[in-house]
Amino acid sequence: MKGRRILLVILAIWLAAAGCRQKPDKLQEHAENEYLIYYLNTGMTRMIPVKYQAESEDRLDLVSELYEQLVTVPADLDGKSPLMPKVALQHFQWDQNVLYLYFDANYTMMNPSQEILCRAALTKTLTQIEGVEYLNIYSGEQPLMDASGNPVGMLAAGDFVDSISNVNTYEKSELVLYFADETGGKLVEEKREVVHSINTSMERLIVEELLAGPEKEGCKATIPAETKLLNVSVTDNVCYLNFDSSFLNNALEVTDEIALYSIVDSLTQLTSVNRVQFSVNGSPAVMFRERVSLDKLFEQNMDYMTGGETP
């Protein structure tokens, strides 16, 4: 799939960065005490790195100094601070190799695209400090959450792509996916980290990863790779999936229930989804494998998990 190939290219970029991120943008790459401060362009579509000669040597003093530069744009720069003026950093602390930033509740008032860029700018700027490998951001004393309601967690410079255009930036998410076991009659959980465009919905991302097949040894795919997802949308916590006709001709060696509930149980891990409605070429009035009617709403059913009892 084209989308899958794009994700693999981006993931390769991320892995290459991650493999070299023991000390990303550390001092050996620049003059002594020289750092890059990451601002945003005026269109707020990409980051602009600007060299800065720091005065502080103490780690915590350096955090304060670099952060102050982030919120104070140089007069000769055609750019913006990644943070809105009303966002306030209440306090921060360093624990081993993690820097914890505690913002007020205004941090989460930023629109999603700006917040992703802000997250990237903070991380790429502050992880240059010796001993700071990761950032963990809080807003209103609560952990920062992603678009699907999950904690963002620790951030590293390699988690972000440097070149960001048309707000088509990328972030890393952990997905909980369900594939078939070796017998094809049970579900097996697989947790997978993927780097993806923030413009791709989590619902579409999950189905695309299911189509890509399992990475865990001893698991089987539940959807034929040639199946095309025509459309996906969410209304009132119902995820509507529209496949092409190849979805009905699933010849994989898995039971009917496993083929369907691998999708349903994967999607209902999201806080945005409680039920799933399948359709084929726009119609839900079809029979899956000529045995199961798709003309109903499917709810999560974890009884098909390995170790559970299938009803």
ZIBEL-V850008 format. One record per residue. N is the residue number from 1. RES is the residue in three letters. NEAR is the number of other ideal C-beta (glycine too) atoms within 10 Angstrom. Layout:
BEGIN
n->N res->RES near->NEAR
n->N res->RES near->NEAR
END
This chain:
BEGIN
n->1 res->MET near->14
n->2 res->LYS near->6
n->3 res->GLY near->16
n->4 res->ARG near->13
n->5 res->ARG near->9
n->6 res->ILE near->13
n->7 res->LEU near->21
n->8 res->LEU near->13
n->9 res->VAL near->11
n->10 res->ILE near->16
n->11 res->LEU near->17
n->12 res->ALA near->11
n->13 res->ILE near->16
n->14 res->TRP near->20
n->15 res->LEU near->12
n->16 res->ALA near->11
n->17 res->ALA near->17
n->18 res->ALA near->17
n->19 res->GLY near->9
n->20 res->CYS near->11
n->21 res->ARG near->17
n->22 res->GLN near->9
n->23 res->LYS near->16
n->24 res->PRO near->17
n->25 res->ASP near->18
n->26 res->LYS near->14
n->27 res->LEU near->15
n->28 res->GLN near->7
n->29 res->GLU near->11
n->30 res->HIS near->15
n->31 res->ALA near->9
n->32 res->GLU near->8
n->33 res->ASN near->13
n->34 res->GLU near->13
n->35 res->TYR near->24
n->36 res->LEU near->17
n->37 res->ILE near->26
n->38 res->TYR near->28
n->39 res->TYR near->23
n->40 res->LEU near->22
n->41 res->ASN near->15
n->42 res->THR near->11
n->43 res->GLY near->11
n->44 res->MET near->17
n->45 res->THR near->15
n->46 res->ARG near->19
n->47 res->MET near->26
n->48 res->ILE near->18
n->49 res->PRO near->15
n->50 res->VAL near->16
n->51 res->LYS near->10
n->52 res->TYR near->17
n->53 res->GLN near->10
n->54 res->ALA near->18
n->55 res->GLU near->8
n->56 res->SER near->14
n->57 res->GLU near->9
n->58 res->ASP near->9
n->59 res->ARG near->13
n->60 res->LEU near->13
n->61 res->ASP near->12
n->62 res->LEU near->21
n->63 res->VAL near->21
n->64 res->SER near->13
n->65 res->GLU near->16
n->66 res->LEU near->20
n->67 res->TYR near->18
n->68 res->GLU near->11
n->69 res->GLN near->19
n->70 res->LEU near->20
n->71 res->VAL near->15
n->72 res->THR near->11
n->73 res->VAL near->18
n->74 res->PRO near->12
n->75 res->ALA near->5
n->76 res->ASP near->6
n->77 res->LEU near->13
n->78 res->ASP near->10
n->79 res->GLY near->18
n->80 res->LYS near->17
n->81 res->SER near->17
n->82 res->PRO near->27
n->83 res->LEU near->22
n->84 res->MET near->17
n->85 res->PRO near->8
n->86 res->LYS near->10
n->87 res->VAL near->19
n->88 res->ALA near->14
n->89 res->LEU near->18
n->90 res->GLN near->13
n->91 res->HIS near->9
n->92 res->PHE near->17
n->93 res->GLN near->12
n->94 res->TRP near->14
n->95 res->ASP near->8
n->96 res->GLN near->9
n->97 res->ASN near->12
n->98 res->VAL near->15
n->99 res->LEU near->26
n->100 res->TYR near->16
n->101 res->LEU near->22
n->102 res->TYR near->18
n->103 res->PHE near->22
n->104 res->ASP near->16
n->105 res->ALA near->12
n->106 res->ASN near->15
n->107 res->TYR near->24
n->108 res->THR near->15
n->109 res->MET near->13
n->110 res->MET near->19
n->111 res->ASN near->10
n->112 res->PRO near->13
n->113 res->SER near->17
n->114 res->GLN near->17
n->115 res->GLU near->23
n->116 res->ILE near->22
n->117 res->LEU near->25
n->118 res->CYS near->24
n->119 res->ARG near->23
n->120 res->ALA near->25
n->121 res->ALA near->22
n->122 res->LEU near->23
n->123 res->THR near->25
n->124 res->LYS near->24
n->125 res->THR near->26
n->126 res->LEU near->23
n->127 res->THR near->24
n->128 res->GLN near->24
n->129 res->ILE near->22
n->130 res->GLU near->11
n->131 res->GLY near->13
n->132 res->VAL near->20
n->133 res->GLU near->18
n->134 res->TYR near->18
n->135 res->LEU near->25
n->136 res->ASN near->18
n->137 res->ILE near->22
n->138 res->TYR near->17
n->139 res->SER near->21
n->140 res->GLY near->13
n->141 res->GLU near->10
n->142 res->GLN near->11
n->143 res->PRO near->13
n->144 res->LEU near->20
n->145 res->MET near->13
n->146 res->ASP near->19
n->147 res->ALA near->16
n->148 res->SER near->17
n->149 res->GLY near->10
n->150 res->ASN near->17
n->151 res->PRO near->13
n->152 res->VAL near->20
n->153 res->GLY near->14
n->154 res->MET near->16
n->155 res->LEU near->25
n->156 res->ALA near->18
n->157 res->ALA near->25
n->158 res->GLY near->22
n->159 res->ASP near->24
n->160 res->PHE near->24
n->161 res->VAL near->18
n->162 res->ASP near->13
n->163 res->SER near->9
n->164 res->ILE near->21
n->165 res->SER near->9
n->166 res->ASN near->10
n->167 res->VAL near->18
n->168 res->ASN near->15
n->169 res->THR near->21
n->170 res->TYR near->22
n->171 res->GLU near->19
n->172 res->LYS near->19
n->173 res->SER near->19
n->174 res->GLU near->12
n->175 res->LEU near->20
n->176 res->VAL near->15
n->177 res->LEU near->27
n->178 res->TYR near->26
n->179 res->PHE near->24
n->180 res->ALA near->24
n->181 res->ASP near->18
n->182 res->GLU near->12
n->183 res->THR near->12
n->184 res->GLY near->14
n->185 res->GLY near->15
n->186 res->LYS near->21
n->187 res->LEU near->27
n->188 res->VAL near->19
n->189 res->GLU near->16
n->190 res->GLU near->17
n->191 res->LYS near->9
n->192 res->ARG near->15
n->193 res->GLU near->11
n->194 res->VAL near->22
n->195 res->VAL near->22
n->196 res->HIS near->22
n->197 res->SER near->16
n->198 res->ILE near->19
n->199 res->ASN near->12
n->200 res->THR near->17
n->201 res->SER near->18
n->202 res->MET near->24
n->203 res->GLU near->22
n->204 res->ARG near->17
n->205 res->LEU near->19
n->206 res->ILE near->26
n->207 res->VAL near->22
n->208 res->GLU near->18
n->209 res->GLU near->20
n->210 res->LEU near->23
n->211 res->LEU near->21
n->212 res->ALA near->19
n->213 res->GLY near->14
n->214 res->PRO near->20
n->215 res->GLU near->11
n->216 res->LYS near->13
n->217 res->GLU near->6
n->218 res->GLY near->9
n->219 res->CYS near->19
n->220 res->LYS near->18
n->221 res->ALA near->19
n->222 res->THR near->26
n->223 res->ILE near->23
n->224 res->PRO near->15
n->225 res->ALA near->12
n->226 res->GLU near->11
n->227 res->THR near->19
n->228 res->LYS near->12
n->229 res->LEU near->19
n->230 res->LEU near->14
n->231 res->ASN near->11
n->232 res->VAL near->19
n->233 res->SER near->13
n->234 res->VAL near->17
n->235 res->THR near->8
n->236 res->ASP near->6
n->237 res->ASN near->12
n->238 res->VAL near->15
n->239 res->CYS near->28
n->240 res->TYR near->17
n->241 res->LEU near->24
n->242 res->ASN near->19
n->243 res->PHE near->23
n->244 res->ASP near->13
n->245 res->SER near->11
n->246 res->SER near->14
n->247 res->PHE near->26
n->248 res->LEU near->17
n->249 res->ASN near->12
n->250 res->ASN near->17
n->251 res->ALA near->7
n->252 res->LEU near->15
n->253 res->GLU near->12
n->254 res->VAL near->23
n->255 res->THR near->18
n->256 res->ASP near->13
n->257 res->GLU near->18
n->258 res->ILE near->25
n->259 res->ALA near->21
n->260 res->LEU near->23
n->261 res->TYR near->24
n->262 res->SER near->24
n->263 res->ILE near->24
n->264 res->VAL near->22
n->265 res->ASP near->24
n->266 res->SER near->26
n->267 res->LEU near->26
n->268 res->THR near->22
n->269 res->GLN near->17
n->270 res->LEU near->21
n->271 res->THR near->12
n->272 res->SER near->16
n->273 res->VAL near->20
n->274 res->ASN near->16
n->275 res->ARG near->17
n->276 res->VAL near->25
n->277 res->GLN near->17
n->278 res->PHE near->24
n->279 res->SER near->18
n->280 res->VAL near->20
n->281 res->ASN near->12
n->282 res->GLY near->8
n->283 res->SER near->10
n->284 res->PRO near->16
n->285 res->ALA near->9
n->286 res->VAL near->18
n->287 res->MET near->12
n->288 res->PHE near->17
n->289 res->ARG near->14
n->290 res->GLU near->9
n->291 res->ARG near->7
n->292 res->VAL near->15
n->293 res->SER near->11
n->294 res->LEU near->21
n->295 res->ASP near->12
n->296 res->LYS near->12
n->297 res->LEU near->14
n->298 res->PHE near->21
n->299 res->GLU near->12
n->300 res->GLN near->16
n->301 res->ASN near->17
n->302 res->MET near->12
n->303 res->ASP near->14
n->304 res->TYR near->23
n->305 res->MET near->17
n->306 res->THR near->12
n->307 res->GLY near->5
n->308 res->GLY near->12
n->309 res->GLU near->7
n->310 res->THR near->13
n->311 res->PRO near->7
END
